[in-house]
Amino acid sequence: MSTSLQGQRALVTGSTAGIGYAIAAELARAGAEVIINGRTQQRVDQALQSLRSSLGPGATLHGIAADVGSATGTQALIARHPDVDILINNAGIFAVQPFLESQDEDWQKFYEVNVLSGVRLSRHYLAGMLKRNRGRIVFISSESGVQIPVEMIHYGMTKAAQIAIARGLAQLTSGTAVTVNSVLPGPTRSEGVGTFVAEFARKENVTPEEFERGFFQTARPTSLLKRFIEPEEIARVVAFVASPGASAINGAAVRAEGGVVLSAF
């Protein structure tokens, strides 16, 4: 089972921190040339410096500051890097918000960032992959796309959409060596989740560790893992799905959610 990505060029959106950063590091370790993406040059530069320090001189890394949640930002990224072999649609946002308090602009923002970013990039890069008869597209969805969280319905909607898009695009790859899949992480200790935990722990006057235990007792009681997943654990799954060894996985929603989803299928 080969996970070598030598000679492959990969783009990971939203990769200056959290799951995206971990995925970029894992792909680089496997030998891929990796493009780091974030919304600001400062964040991109910091991520590149950190990755080069941890991976050493053998890693081939590039960076581009572009907001893929907008059409103009996506166009700028594509103009700089017109061809990739591996596209990881990781860029995304989340927020806890009661449905009755949500506004149209909240739903539109989540759709633009979490859904259209991947649609626009896939629409461009898939054409080249099909022409070359090789390539991987992976959408980083979530268990929230299957079990919609009542406190984040707009987020769950976008994650369900990613699963549907990945499956639909996979059908366009029939008979080729190109695959399109989604990976469904469970609650993961990303940068955003770390901030979320710290804020709510402070509000409830408990330690972050106490809040985490309570979170899995009440908000995600079906979790078998009973802890937040580390970004590196998700990154290893994504790196395999993006590798030659995963050639038979296509159109799949690959679950790496710690057993939160009750259904066996």
C-alpha positions in Angstrom: 0.0 0.0 0.0 1.9 3.1 -1.2 1.5 6.5 0.4 4.4 8.0 -1.4 3.5 11.3 -3.1 6.8 11.9 -4.8 6.4 14.1 -7.9 2.9 15.2 -6.8 1.9 18.9 -6.5 -0.7 19.5 -3.8 -2.8 22.5 -2.8 -4.2 22.6 0.7 -6.6 25.5 1.3 -6.9 27.1 4.7 -3.6 25.5 5.7 -2.0 28.0 8.0 -3.3 26.3 11.2 -5.3 23.3 12.5 -6.3 20.4 10.3 -5.1 22.1 7.1 -1.7 22.8 8.5 -1.4 19.2 9.7 -2.5 17.9 6.2 0.1 20.1 4.5 2.8 18.7 6.8 1.7 15.1 6.2 1.6 15.5 2.4 5.1 17.1 2.5 6.5 14.3 4.6 5.1 11.9 1.9 7.2 13.7 -0.7 4.6 16.1 -2.2 5.3 19.6 -3.3 2.8 21.5 -1.2 1.2 24.9 -1.6 0.1 26.6 1.7 -2.9 28.9 1.6 -4.3 31.4 4.0 -6.1 34.7 3.9 -3.2 36.9 5.0 0.5 37.0 4.0 1.6 37.1 7.7 -0.2 33.8 8.5 1.1 32.2 5.3 4.7 33.2 6.1 4.4 32.0 9.7 3.1 28.6 8.5 5.9 28.3 5.9 8.5 29.1 8.5 7.1 26.6 11.0 6.8 23.8 8.4 10.3 24.4 7.1 11.7 24.3 10.6 9.9 21.0 11.4 10.3 19.3 8.0 13.8 20.3 7.1 15.4 21.4 3.8 14.0 18.4 1.9 10.5 19.8 1.9 9.3 21.7 -1.2 6.8 24.4 0.0 5.1 27.4 -1.5 2.7 29.9 -0.1 -0.1 32.1 -1.3 -2.3 34.6 0.5 -5.7 34.4 -1.1 -9.2 34.4 0.3 -10.8 31.4 -1.4 -14.1 32.3 0.1 -14.4 34.9 -2.6 -14.3 34.5 -6.4 -11.5 37.1 -6.8 -9.3 35.4 -4.2 -9.9 32.0 -5.9 -9.0 33.5 -9.3 -5.8 34.9 -7.9 -4.8 31.6 -6.5 -5.5 29.8 -9.7 -3.5 32.4 -11.7 -0.5 31.7 -9.5 -0.8 27.9 -9.5 -2.8 26.8 -12.5 -2.2 23.1 -12.1 -2.1 20.7 -9.2 -2.2 16.9 -8.8 -3.9 16.9 -5.4 -6.5 19.4 -4.2 -7.5 19.4 -0.6 -10.6 21.6 -0.1 -10.1 22.4 3.6 -10.9 26.1 4.0 -13.9 26.6 6.2 -15.5 28.5 9.0 -17.8 27.4 11.9 -19.6 29.2 14.7 -22.2 28.3 17.2 -25.4 30.2 16.4 -29.1 29.5 17.3 -31.1 29.0 14.2 -33.8 31.5 15.1 -31.1 34.2 15.5 -29.4 33.5 12.2 -29.7 35.9 9.3 -29.5 35.5 5.5 -26.0 36.9 5.5 -24.8 34.3 8.0 -26.0 31.5 5.7 -24.6 33.2 2.6 -21.2 33.6 4.3 -21.0 30.0 5.3 -22.0 28.8 1.9 -19.4 31.1 0.1 -16.5 29.9 2.3 -17.4 26.3 3.0 -19.0 25.3 -0.3 -18.3 27.6 -3.1 -14.5 27.7 -2.4 -14.3 24.0 -3.1 -16.7 24.2 -6.1 -14.7 27.0 -7.8 -11.3 25.3 -7.3 -12.6 21.8 -8.2 -14.2 23.2 -11.4 -10.8 24.5 -12.5 -8.4 21.7 -11.3 -10.6 18.7 -12.2 -10.4 19.5 -15.9 -6.6 19.2 -15.8 -6.7 16.0 -13.8 -9.0 14.4 -16.2 -6.9 15.4 -19.1 -3.7 13.9 -17.5 -5.7 10.9 -16.2 -4.5 11.3 -12.6 -5.3 13.3 -9.6 -7.0 13.5 -6.2 -9.6 15.9 -4.9 -10.6 15.7 -1.2 -13.2 17.8 0.5 -12.7 18.1 4.3 -16.3 17.8 5.4 -17.5 16.7 8.9 -19.6 14.4 10.9 -21.8 17.4 11.2 -22.8 16.8 7.6 -24.4 13.6 8.6 -25.7 14.4 12.1 -26.6 18.1 11.8 -25.8 19.9 15.1 -28.8 21.9 16.3 -26.4 24.6 17.5 -24.8 25.0 14.1 -27.4 24.1 11.5 -25.9 26.5 8.9 -22.5 24.8 9.3 -24.0 21.3 9.1 -25.8 22.3 5.9 -22.5 23.2 4.2 -20.8 20.0 5.3 -23.6 17.9 3.9 -23.3 19.9 0.7 -19.6 19.0 0.5 -20.4 15.3 0.8 -22.9 15.6 -2.0 -20.5 17.6 -4.3 -17.7 15.2 -3.8 -20.0 12.3 -4.7 -21.3 14.1 -7.8 -17.8 15.0 -9.0 -16.6 11.4 -8.5 -19.2 10.3 -11.1 -17.4 12.5 -13.6 -14.2 10.6 -13.1 -15.7 7.2 -14.2 -13.1 5.1 -15.9 -10.2 7.3 -15.1 -7.4 7.4 -12.5 -8.8 10.5 -10.8 -10.7 10.2 -7.5 -12.9 12.6 -5.6 -13.8 11.9 -2.0 -14.8 13.6 1.2 -13.3 13.0 4.7 -15.5 13.5 7.7 -13.6 14.4 10.8 -15.3 14.4 14.2 -14.7 17.1 16.8 -11.1 18.0 16.3 -8.7 20.1 18.4 -8.2 22.7 15.6 -7.3 26.3 16.2 -11.0 27.4 16.1 -12.0 24.6 18.4 -9.3 25.6 20.9 -10.6 29.1 21.0 -14.2 27.8 21.3 -13.2 25.6 24.2 -11.3 28.3 26.0 -14.2 30.8 25.6 -16.9 28.5 26.9 -14.7 27.2 29.7 -14.2 30.7 30.9 -17.9 31.5 30.6 -18.8 28.4 32.7 -15.9 29.0 35.1 -14.3 25.6 34.5 -11.0 24.4 33.2 -10.7 23.5 29.5 -10.2 19.9 30.5 -13.5 19.9 32.5 -15.3 21.6 29.6 -14.0 18.9 27.2 -15.3 16.1 29.4 -18.6 17.8 29.7 -18.8 18.5 26.0 -18.6 14.8 25.2 -21.0 13.9 27.9 -23.7 16.3 26.7 -23.1 17.8 23.2 -21.5 14.7 21.6 -22.5 11.7 23.9 -22.3 9.2 21.0 -18.5 9.7 20.6 -16.6 6.5 21.2 -13.3 8.3 21.5 -14.5 10.7 24.2 -11.9 13.3 23.4 -11.1 15.8 20.7 -9.3 14.3 17.7 -5.8 15.7 17.1 -5.3 17.4 13.6 -2.5 15.0 12.9 -4.9 12.0 13.2 -7.1 13.5 10.5 -4.1 14.4 8.3 -2.9 10.8 8.2 -6.3 9.7 6.9 -6.3 12.5 4.2 -2.8 11.7 3.1 -3.8 8.1 2.5 -7.0 9.1 0.6 -4.8 11.3 -1.6 -2.2 8.6 -2.2 -1.9 6.0 -5.0 -2.7 3.3 -2.4 -6.3 4.7 -2.2 -7.0 4.2 -5.9 -10.1 2.1 -5.2 -11.7 4.8 -2.9 -13.8 7.1 -5.1 -17.0 8.9 -4.3 -16.7 7.9 -0.7 -17.5 9.8 2.5 -14.5 8.5 4.6 -15.4 8.8 8.3 -12.7 9.7 10.8 -15.0 11.0 13.4 -14.3 8.9 16.5 -17.5 7.0 16.4 -19.8 10.0 16.9 -22.1 9.0 14.0 -24.5 6.3 15.2 -25.1 4.7 11.8 -22.8 1.9 10.7 -23.2 3.0 7.1 
